[in-house]
Amino acid sequence: MRMYDLILKKRQGNVLTKDEIDWMIREYTDGRIPDYQMSAMMMAICFQGLDKEETYELTMAMAQSGEMLDLSGIKGIKVDKHSTGGVGDKTSLALTPIVASLGIPVAKMSGRGLGHTGGTIDKLESIPGFSTQLTDEQFEEQVNSIGVSIMGQTKNLAPADKLLYALRDVTATVDQISLIASSIMSKKLAAGADAILLDVKTGSGAFMKEKSEAVKLAQEMVDIGKSAGRKMTAVITNMDEPLGMAVGNILEVKEAIDTLKGNGPEDFTELVETLASHMLMLGGVAEKFDDAVSMVRTTIRDGKALAKFKQFVAAQGGNTRYIDHPELFEQAHVIEEIRSEQEGFVEHINAQEIGICSLILGGGRETKDSQIDPTVGLVFSKKVADPVKKGDLLATIYGNEEEKVRQAVKHFKENFHIAKDQLEKPQMIKQVLS
């Protein structure tokens, strides 16, 4: 087999076989196919596409290029959740203890943030003492003991995907639906869950700006998962404005705690309730969506979800006093209020650019080696469609350097728009595919 022949075959619009795809991924991962040939293949795929079978075989070849996590030692149906990322997305912090408190085992590997999107691991590690560095034995034992554990991606999962993504990132071949779907699903399948819930974001702060593209991506991933024998559900959700009110690691942890106490922002609460309910259905704990929602609301109201979060934090070395008393968290030194200079209604908040505000303050990574300041970020007082009077508080900026705060305030004002006419509140849940 020669890589030249496979590039030519795909460039001409023909279908690659399972053996050809397996050979290509194996040889590339082992360093025997050079980057320039794989770049040519990625570009050919961008122009010619992949059919469903090719997409599935590419996904499985990448999943099997490294370790496949074995979760068979964990009792029950393991349901994993993946979000395509966004601004203010602290969903896993509230979602995992809710479903664990209702009998769904959560054995989750999560990543760090890069660019304008935040990472679950960064948020958890802003809780003093919390560690995401666990051995396989500790990980499995904790899930069997308390029903939930989240660890950093320390295992050699889908190394072919890491190599391919780095290549696609510098050759303008990232935004091809089948390549995105296979990239995400190769890691999810390697992580060993029995069922997978996908939270596919759409809007200004999401990778998929248009809903139609988000639906296409979600459907591709659902098809891959089903072909691999997994139970699948995908929920298309709004990321045309930041999720919830808080953006920034400690600020988002506090908001997740508020949500587990039943006091979370309306949009974030709706998202968490919806995703948790679908996880309960995937895990066989509930048959009907309405019954699942009722169970979720009850475990929050009864304090069981918050108790599970504290148990989870304690198990991974975190200081639970911060959960009981969030005011103990370290706070940024420079606090700047942004007030409205006009009257009207909030028309648009550019979610991606608000993520850039947090990045300016030091709350995100511009490179993988960047250090995050967990105390910085911003908290909204107004969201899209809310009425605004002159002098009303729009948001509060938290920073530790005056110049960075000034830059963030300027950037915020350029990306927060007020109009005379009121819009409808954005729809959080746009579509469900299962």
C-alpha positions in Angstrom: 0.0 0.0 0.0 1.3 3.5 -0.9 0.1 6.8 0.6 0.4 8.4 -2.8 -2.2 6.0 -4.2 -4.7 6.7 -1.3 -4.3 10.5 -1.7 -5.0 10.2 -5.4 -8.0 7.8 -4.8 -9.6 10.3 -2.4 -8.8 13.3 -4.5 -10.7 11.6 -7.3 -13.7 11.2 -5.0 -13.5 7.5 -4.4 -14.2 5.7 -1.1 -11.4 4.5 1.1 -11.7 1.0 2.5 -11.4 0.0 6.2 -8.0 -1.7 5.5 -6.7 1.5 3.7 -7.8 3.8 6.6 -6.4 1.5 9.3 -3.1 1.3 7.4 -2.9 5.0 6.9 -3.7 5.9 10.6 -1.3 3.2 11.9 1.6 4.3 9.6 1.1 8.0 10.3 0.9 7.5 14.1 4.1 5.5 13.9 5.9 8.2 12.0 6.2 6.4 8.6 3.9 8.7 6.7 5.2 12.3 6.5 3.1 15.4 7.4 3.1 16.7 3.9 1.3 13.5 2.6 -1.2 13.5 5.4 -1.8 17.2 4.8 -2.6 16.4 1.2 -5.0 13.7 2.4 -6.8 16.0 4.8 -7.2 18.6 2.1 -8.6 15.9 -0.3 -11.1 15.0 2.4 -12.1 18.6 2.8 -12.9 18.8 -0.9 -14.4 15.3 -1.5 -15.8 14.5 2.0 -16.2 11.1 3.7 -19.2 8.8 3.6 -20.7 7.4 6.8 -18.6 4.2 6.7 -15.4 6.0 6.0 -16.1 8.4 8.9 -16.8 5.5 11.2 -13.7 3.6 10.2 -11.5 6.7 10.6 -12.9 7.3 14.1 -12.3 3.7 15.2 -8.8 3.7 13.7 -8.0 6.8 15.7 -9.7 5.5 18.9 -7.6 2.3 18.7 -4.3 4.1 17.9 -3.6 4.2 21.7 -5.1 2.9 24.9 -8.8 2.0 25.2 -10.0 2.7 28.7 -11.7 -0.3 30.3 -14.5 0.8 32.6 -16.0 -2.7 33.0 -14.9 -2.8 36.6 -17.3 0.1 37.4 -20.8 -1.0 38.2 -23.8 0.2 36.2 -24.3 1.9 32.8 -21.5 4.5 32.4 -22.8 7.7 30.7 -20.3 10.2 29.4 -21.0 13.8 28.4 -19.2 15.9 25.9 -19.6 19.6 25.2 -18.2 21.2 22.0 -17.1 24.1 24.2 -18.0 27.7 24.8 -17.9 30.7 27.1 -19.0 30.3 30.7 -19.5 26.6 30.2 -19.3 25.2 33.7 -21.9 22.5 33.0 -19.9 19.5 34.1 -19.4 20.9 37.6 -23.2 21.0 38.3 -24.3 18.1 36.0 -22.0 15.3 37.2 -23.0 15.4 40.9 -26.7 15.7 39.9 -26.7 12.5 37.9 -24.4 10.7 40.3 -26.8 11.5 43.1 -29.5 9.7 41.1 -27.5 6.5 40.4 -25.7 7.2 37.2 -21.9 6.4 37.6 -19.8 9.2 36.1 -16.3 8.3 35.2 -15.1 11.3 33.2 -11.9 12.5 31.6 -11.8 16.2 31.0 -9.4 18.7 29.5 -8.0 22.2 30.1 -9.1 25.4 28.4 -7.3 26.9 25.4 -8.1 30.2 23.8 -11.5 31.7 24.6 -13.1 28.4 25.8 -12.7 27.3 29.4 -11.7 23.8 30.7 -13.4 21.7 33.3 -10.0 20.7 34.9 -9.0 24.4 35.3 -12.2 25.2 37.1 -12.0 22.2 39.4 -8.4 22.9 40.3 -9.4 26.4 41.4 -10.9 24.7 44.4 -8.1 24.6 47.0 -6.5 21.2 47.3 -8.5 19.6 44.5 -6.5 17.2 42.4 -7.3 15.7 39.0 -4.2 13.5 38.9 -5.5 10.0 39.8 -4.2 6.5 39.1 -6.5 4.2 37.2 -7.2 2.3 40.4 -8.1 5.4 42.3 -10.3 6.6 39.5 -12.3 3.3 39.3 -12.4 2.8 43.1 -13.8 6.4 43.6 -16.6 5.9 41.0 -17.6 2.6 42.6 -17.5 4.2 46.0 -19.3 7.5 45.5 -20.5 7.4 41.9 -18.4 10.2 40.4 -14.8 11.0 39.5 -13.2 13.5 37.0 -9.6 13.2 36.1 -7.3 14.9 33.6 -6.5 13.3 30.3 -3.3 11.6 31.4 -3.8 8.4 29.4 -2.6 7.9 25.9 -6.1 8.2 24.4 -6.4 8.5 20.6 -2.8 9.7 19.9 -3.6 9.7 16.1 -6.2 12.4 16.8 -3.7 14.6 18.6 -1.3 14.3 15.7 -3.9 14.9 13.1 -5.5 17.8 14.9 -2.2 19.6 15.2 -1.7 19.1 11.5 -5.2 20.3 10.5 -4.8 23.3 12.8 -1.9 24.7 10.6 -3.2 23.5 7.2 -6.7 25.1 7.2 -8.4 21.7 7.4 -10.1 21.9 10.8 -13.7 22.8 9.8 -14.7 19.6 7.9 -17.7 18.0 9.6 -16.5 14.4 9.3 -13.1 15.2 10.5 -14.5 17.2 13.5 -16.9 14.3 14.3 -14.2 11.6 14.1 -11.8 13.7 16.2 -14.4 14.1 19.1 -15.8 10.6 18.9 -12.4 8.9 18.8 -11.6 10.3 22.2 -15.1 9.5 23.6 -15.1 5.9 22.4 -11.5 5.4 23.7 -12.8 6.7 27.1 -14.9 3.6 27.5 -18.5 4.8 28.3 -21.6 2.7 27.5 -23.6 5.8 26.5 -22.7 9.3 25.4 -24.6 12.6 25.7 -23.4 15.3 23.3 -23.9 19.0 24.0 -23.4 20.6 20.6 -23.2 24.4 20.9 -24.2 26.8 18.2 -23.8 30.6 18.0 -21.2 33.3 18.2 -19.2 31.6 21.0 -19.3 28.2 19.4 -17.2 26.4 16.8 -20.4 25.9 14.8 -21.8 29.4 14.3 -24.9 28.2 12.3 -27.5 25.8 13.8 -27.7 23.8 10.5 -24.0 23.0 10.8 -24.3 22.1 14.5 -27.1 19.6 13.6 -25.0 18.1 10.8 -22.1 17.6 13.3 -24.4 16.2 16.0 -25.9 13.7 13.5 -22.5 12.5 12.3 -21.4 11.9 15.9 -24.7 10.1 16.9 -24.3 7.9 13.8 -20.7 7.0 14.7 -21.6 6.2 18.3 -24.5 4.0 17.3 -22.3 2.2 14.8 -19.8 1.5 17.7 -22.6 0.1 19.8 -23.1 3.1 22.1 -26.4 4.6 23.2 -26.4 8.2 21.9 -28.2 11.5 22.4 -27.2 14.9 21.1 -28.7 18.2 22.3 -28.1 21.4 20.2 -27.8 24.3 22.6 -27.4 28.1 22.5 -23.9 29.7 22.6 -24.9 33.0 21.0 -24.3 34.6 24.4 -22.2 33.4 27.4 -23.7 30.6 29.4 -25.0 31.7 32.8 -23.8 35.0 34.3 -20.2 34.1 35.2 -17.1 33.8 33.0 -13.8 32.9 34.8 -12.7 29.9 36.8 -13.5 30.7 40.4 -16.5 32.8 39.4 -17.9 29.8 37.4 -17.3 27.4 40.3 -19.4 29.8 42.6 -22.2 29.8 40.0 -22.2 26.0 39.8 -22.5 25.9 43.6 -25.4 28.3 43.4 -27.1 26.2 40.8 -26.7 23.0 42.9 -28.4 25.0 45.7 -31.3 25.8 43.3 -30.3 29.4 42.8 -28.6 29.3 39.4 -29.2 31.5 36.4 -32.3 30.6 34.4 -30.4 29.7 31.2 -27.8 27.6 32.9 -30.3 25.8 35.1 -32.4 24.9 32.0 -29.4 23.5 30.3 -28.2 21.4 33.3 -31.8 20.1 33.9 -32.1 19.1 30.3 -28.7 17.4 29.9 -29.1 15.6 33.3 -32.5 14.3 32.3 -31.2 12.9 29.0 -28.3 11.2 30.9 -30.8 9.6 33.3 -32.7 8.2 30.2 -29.5 7.0 28.6 -28.6 5.3 31.9 -31.9 3.6 32.2 -32.9 5.4 35.4 -35.9 7.2 33.8 -38.0 6.3 30.8 -39.7 9.6 30.1 -38.1 13.0 29.9 -40.7 14.7 32.2 -40.1 12.1 34.9 -36.3 12.6 34.6 -36.7 16.4 34.9 -38.8 15.9 38.1 -36.1 13.6 39.5 -33.4 16.2 38.7 -35.3 19.0 40.4 -36.0 16.9 43.4 -32.4 15.9 44.0 -31.4 19.6 43.8 -34.3 20.7 46.1 -33.5 18.0 48.7 -29.8 19.0 48.8 -28.6 15.6 47.6 -26.9 17.0 44.5 -24.9 19.5 46.5 -24.0 16.8 49.1 -22.7 14.6 46.2 -20.6 17.5 44.9 -19.1 18.0 48.4 -18.4 14.3 48.6 -16.7 14.4 45.2 -14.6 17.4 46.1 -13.5 15.8 49.3 -12.6 12.5 47.6 -10.2 14.3 45.3 -8.5 16.3 48.1 -10.5 19.6 47.8 -11.4 21.7 50.8 -15.2 21.5 51.2 -15.3 24.6 53.4 -15.2 26.6 50.1 -18.3 24.8 48.9 -20.2 25.7 52.1 -18.7 29.2 52.2 -17.9 30.4 48.6 -17.0 33.8 50.0 -13.7 32.1 51.1 -12.5 31.9 47.6 -9.7 34.3 46.7 -11.0 37.4 44.9 -9.3 39.6 42.3 -8.0 42.9 43.5 -9.3 45.2 40.8 -13.1 45.3 40.4 -14.7 47.5 37.8 -18.4 48.0 37.2 -19.7 48.6 33.7 -22.9 50.7 33.6 -25.2 51.5 30.7 -24.9 54.8 29.0 -28.3 54.4 27.3 -31.8 53.0 27.7 -33.2 50.1 25.8 -32.9 46.3 25.7 -29.8 44.1 25.4 -29.7 43.2 21.7 -26.6 41.0 21.3 -23.6 39.8 23.4 -20.8 38.3 21.3 -19.9 35.3 23.3 -16.6 34.6 21.7 -15.4 38.2 22.2 -16.6 38.0 25.9 -14.3 35.0 26.2 -11.5 37.1 24.8 -12.2 39.6 27.6 -11.5 36.9 30.1 -8.4 35.9 28.1 -7.2 39.6 28.3 -7.6 39.5 32.1 -5.5 36.3 32.4 -8.4 33.8 32.7 -7.5 31.7 29.7 -4.6 30.3 27.8 -3.2 31.8 24.6 -0.8 28.8 24.4 -0.7 25.4 26.1 2.0 26.7 28.5 0.1 29.9 29.6 -0.6 30.2 33.3 -4.3 30.9 34.2 -5.3 33.4 36.9 -8.3 31.6 38.5 -9.6 34.8 40.2 -10.2 36.9 37.1 -13.3 37.1 34.8 -16.6 38.9 34.6 -20.1 38.5 36.0 -23.1 39.7 33.9 -26.0 41.6 35.4 -27.9 41.8 32.1 -28.4 39.2 29.3 -30.0 39.3 25.8 -33.6 40.7 25.8 -33.3 42.2 29.3 -34.5 45.8 29.8 -31.8 48.4 30.5 -32.0 51.9 32.0 -29.3 54.5 31.9 -26.9 53.8 34.8 -27.9 50.1 35.2 -25.1 47.7 36.0 -24.4 45.6 32.9 -21.4 43.6 34.2 -18.6 43.5 36.8 -15.0 42.9 35.7 -12.6 41.2 38.0 -8.9 41.5 37.4 -5.5 41.9 39.0 -3.8 44.4 36.7 -5.3 47.9 36.0 -4.2 48.0 32.4 -5.7 44.6 31.6 -8.9 45.6 33.3 -9.0 48.8 31.1 -8.5 46.7 28.0 -11.2 44.2 29.0 -13.7 47.0 29.7 -13.1 48.5 26.3 -13.4 45.1 24.6 -16.6 44.4 26.6 -18.3 47.6 25.5 -17.4 46.9 21.9 -19.2 43.5 22.0 -22.2 44.3 24.2 -25.0 45.9 22.2 -28.2 47.7 23.4 -31.0 48.5 21.0 -34.4 50.4 21.3 -36.6 47.3 20.6 -36.8 44.2 22.7 -36.0 40.8 21.3 -37.3 37.4 22.3 -35.2 35.6 24.9 -32.8 33.2 23.2 -33.9 29.6 23.1 -31.5 27.5 25.1 -32.5 24.0 23.8 -32.7 24.2 20.0 -33.0 20.5 19.0 -32.6 17.0 20.4 -31.2 14.1 18.3 -31.4 10.5 19.6 
